[in-house]
Amino acid sequence: MMRNVTPLDLQLAGFFYPVLIEVAKEEGTITYGGLRERTKRENPASAEAVDRCTDQSVGRRLEVVRMFTDERGYPDLTSLVLNKGTGEVGRGFVGDPETHRNQVRAFDWENAEPDFNLFVADLKAEVLRKASQVSENEAKKLMAEAGKRKGFRFPSDDERSEILERICAGWDPGEVLFEILGSPKTAGSAEPLPD
């Protein structure tokens, strides 16, 4: 399993997967930014979650898709997602991308989508089970580390309670801070989070 898979990773992978299937059927490719935009266009309910995902963090969510295709022995759908600047897959991709793309285009994806939904549901249950082992003290430590590393402002008491609750529930600390406090550059005071 990918290290530190979060509910948001799973949610976004679930939004990206059907778009990647369509791109495969069209025998095309798509950029990271294009994947975000097409996902929002084809599934307006995904817009809020997708907007929290930067082009740079799309790759993290594609790891969930790759976990699924690897486990099932399916071709790697993530080979269809290209970096706009280089015109090729990201650095984390292993193997010859063109060979993978040809395999993706030749594969019958019609019956694979329900499999993906079951895979995500099983993985989500595992993530939540592991997350239930995060104590409040550990969540405080994770919040402080992420806040210092990324330069977030000090949260209000209400914000702090919500942040800790989400971290205890398995959410990625950096993503929770971004969602609740906003961008570190525009999040207000430069005062760092306490230890």
N, C-alpha and C positions, 0 to 999 in steps of 0.2 A: 504494500500500500504506500502511496505517496505520503511523505512526511507532512504532518499537520494539515490534512485535508479538512476544510471547514464547510459548514452548511452553505456558505456563499459560493465556494468553489463548485459544489454539487449543483446548486441552483443555476449558476451561470453555464456550467457544462450542459445541463439539461436544456437550456435555451439555445446554446450554440449547436448542439448535436443535430437537430433536424435541418438547420440551415446548411451544415456541412454535407448532409445526405443529399440535399437539393443541388448543391454545388457539384457533388460527385455525379449525380444524374445528368447534369448539364455538361459534364466533362470539362469543367473549368477550374479556376483557382480563385482565391480571394485574399485580400490583404487583411491584416489584423484589424485595422480601422474599418475596412469594408465589412468584415464579419460583425463587428459591433453595430454598425449602421443597418445592415440588412436584418440582423436579428431584431432590432427595435422596430423596423418597418414591418416585418412579417409577424411579429408577436408584440403588439403595443404594450401588453401587460408586463413585458420584460424590461421596458425602458428604464424604470427607476434603478433596478439592479444593474443593468448594463451600463448606465451612466456612472455608476460607482467604480466601474472596472476600466482602468486605463488600457490603451493599446499595449503597453508594456506588460500588464498583468494578465492579458488574454492568454499568454503562453501557460501560465500556472493553471488556468481552468482547462486548457486543452490537455493537460496531463491526465485529467480524469477521463477524457475521451480516449486517450492513448492507453490508459490502464484497461479500459473496457475492450478495446480492439485487441490488445495484447492477450488478455485473458481468454478471449473467445477465438483467437487465431485469425481474426479478421484483418484485412489490410488497414494500414494506418491513415485514417481520415485526416489527421493533422498535417499530412504532407501537402494538403491543398491550401494551407494558410501560409501566405508569403509576407515577408518584410517588405514594405513599400520601397525602402531605400535600396535594398540589395536585390529585390526581385526573386528572393529565394527563401526557404524555410529558415527558422531561427537557429541559433547556435546549439540549442539542446537537442536538435533532431539527430537521430542516429541512422546511418545508412544512406543509400542513394535516393534522394527525394523523387527523382523522375521515375525510377523503378517502382517506388511505392505509389506514386500517382497513377501509373498504368494499372497496377493491381487494384487500386481503389475504383477506378473507372470501369474495370471489368467485373467487379463484384456485384452480386445481386443484394442490394440493401433493403429490399421490401420487407423482409421478415426480421430485420435486425433491430428496428426501433423499439418494439416492445421489450426485447432483451435488454436494451439500454436502460429503459425505465426501471426494470427490476433490479438491474445492477446498481443504479443510483439509490434506489430505496434500501437495498441491502447495505450499501456503503454508508448511507446516512445513519442507519441504525447503529452501525459499528462506530461511527464518529461520535454520535450522541452518547453511546455507552462509555466510550473512552473519556468524553468531555465531562461526564458526570463524576469523574474521579478528580477533577480540578477543584481544589479547595479555594475558599475565598482568599486565604493568605497567598496562595500561589497565583490567583488571578490579580491580586494587588501588585505582586512582583512583576508579572507579565505586562500589566498596564504601565507601570513605572518604566520598565525597560523599553517598551515600544515608544512611550511618550518622549523619553530622553533621546532615543536613537533618531526619531523623526522630527523632534522639535515642536511637539504640540504644547499648547497652553495648558494651564492648570484648570481642570473641570470644576464646575459648580457641584454642590452636594448632590443635586438631582441627576446631573450628568454622570457623576462618579458612580452612583448607585446603578444606573442603567448600564454603564460600561462594564462594571464588575459582574453584573447579572449575565450579560451577553458573553463575556469571556468565560465565566463558569459554565455556560451552556455550549461552549465549544467554538465560538466565533474567533476569528483571527484578531488579536489585539490591535494591530495596526489598522485593519479595516474598520473595526469598531470605533477607534479614535477618530478616524477620518469621517465616518458617517455621522458621528455625534458632534464632534468639535469642528469639523470642516478641515480645509487644507491647512497644514501647519504654517504656510506662508501668509495665509489670510485669517488664521484662527484667532486673531486678537493678540493679547499679550505674549511676549516671548518667554514669559516665566515658565520654566520646565516643570514637568510633573515631579512630585516628590518621590523619594525612595519608599 
